[in-house]
């Protein structure tokens, strides 16, 4: 079974800023939760062949970055530090996945995906 991975684009895209915004409303109090989706095109030591969108959420005193395409996360005190963290995690995961083929089918699919998009 081949894993089909796509970058899902959230509801709202603001081309003037390059920011993607995902808005979720709760039924009772009409509270809006916003998550920014930041595009990344490069890692620290590798280039990406296609853009990956990183979801950035604020959590009390920190920010959390996540990917819809893989279970990888980054953490930081600022959005930039959080993006840097997830870039390091992606590079580390890519390196580890390329050292062996003894992984679950899901991780082997992630490995093939990373090999496809990382130069």
C-alpha positions as CSV (number, residue, x, y, z in Angstrom):
1,X,0.0,0.0,0.0
2,X,1.5,3.3,-1.0
3,X,0.9,6.2,1.3
4,X,-0.4,9.3,-0.5
5,X,0.7,12.4,1.2
6,X,-0.5,15.8,0.2
7,X,-0.1,19.3,1.8
8,X,-3.5,20.3,2.7
9,X,-4.2,24.0,2.4
10,X,-6.2,25.4,5.2
11,X,-9.3,27.5,4.7
12,X,-7.8,31.0,4.5
13,X,-4.7,32.1,2.6
14,X,-3.5,35.7,2.6
15,X,-1.2,36.2,-0.4
16,X,-0.1,39.6,0.7
17,X,1.6,38.2,3.8
18,X,2.2,34.6,2.6
19,X,0.4,33.4,5.8
20,X,-2.1,30.6,5.9
21,X,-4.7,30.8,8.7
22,X,-6.9,28.0,9.9
23,X,-9.8,29.2,12.0
24,X,-12.0,27.0,14.2
25,X,-15.1,28.2,16.0
26,X,-16.6,26.6,19.0
27,X,-20.4,26.5,19.1
28,X,-21.2,28.0,22.6
29,X,-18.8,30.9,23.1
30,X,-17.9,31.8,19.5
31,X,-14.2,31.6,20.5
32,X,-11.9,31.5,17.5
33,X,-8.7,29.5,17.7
34,X,-6.1,30.5,15.1
35,X,-3.2,28.6,13.8
36,X,-0.6,30.0,11.4
37,X,0.7,27.8,8.7
38,X,4.2,28.9,7.7
39,X,5.8,27.6,4.5
40,X,9.3,26.2,4.7
41,X,11.4,25.6,1.5
42,X,14.8,24.7,3.0
43,X,16.2,22.9,6.0
44,X,19.5,23.9,7.6
45,X,21.7,21.5,5.6
46,X,19.3,20.3,2.9
47,X,17.0,21.8,0.3
48,X,13.4,20.9,-0.2
49,X,12.1,20.1,-3.7
50,X,8.6,21.3,-2.6
51,X,7.2,23.5,0.1
52,X,6.1,22.0,3.4
53,X,3.5,23.9,5.5
54,X,4.2,23.9,9.2
55,X,1.4,24.6,11.6
56,X,2.4,27.0,14.4
57,X,0.3,27.2,17.6
58,X,0.8,29.2,20.7
59,X,0.7,27.2,24.0
60,X,0.9,29.5,27.1
61,X,4.6,30.5,27.1
62,X,5.8,28.6,24.0
63,X,5.0,27.8,20.5
64,X,4.5,24.3,19.0
65,X,5.1,23.5,15.3
66,X,3.6,20.4,13.7
67,X,3.3,18.8,10.3
68,X,0.1,17.3,8.9
69,X,2.1,14.9,6.8
70,X,4.3,13.4,9.6
71,X,4.3,13.0,13.4
72,X,7.1,15.5,13.9
73,X,7.0,18.5,16.2
74,X,9.1,21.5,17.1
75,X,9.0,23.7,20.2
76,X,10.3,27.2,21.0
77,X,9.8,30.5,22.7
78,X,9.2,32.3,19.4
79,X,7.6,31.2,16.1
80,X,11.1,31.5,14.4
81,X,12.7,29.3,17.1
82,X,9.9,26.8,16.7
83,X,10.3,26.6,12.9
84,X,14.1,26.1,13.4
85,X,13.3,23.3,15.9
86,X,11.0,21.5,13.5
87,X,13.6,21.9,10.7
88,X,16.2,20.2,12.9
89,X,13.7,17.4,13.7
90,X,13.1,16.9,10.0
91,X,16.8,16.6,9.2
92,X,17.4,14.3,12.2
93,X,14.5,12.1,11.2
94,X,15.6,12.0,7.6
95,X,19.1,11.0,8.6
96,X,17.9,8.3,11.0
97,X,15.4,6.8,8.5
98,X,18.2,6.6,5.8
99,X,20.4,4.5,8.2
100,X,18.1,1.4,8.0
101,X,15.0,-0.2,6.6
102,X,13.9,-1.8,9.8
103,X,10.9,0.5,10.5
104,X,7.2,0.1,10.5
105,X,5.4,0.4,7.2
106,X,4.2,3.9,8.2
107,X,7.8,5.1,8.9
108,X,9.0,3.5,5.6
109,X,6.4,5.5,3.8
110,X,7.6,8.7,5.6
111,X,11.1,7.7,4.6
112,X,10.1,7.4,0.9
113,X,8.3,10.7,1.1
114,X,11.3,12.5,2.6
115,X,13.6,11.0,0.0
116,X,11.3,12.3,-2.7
117,X,11.2,15.9,-1.4
118,X,14.7,16.4,0.1
119,X,17.7,17.0,-2.1
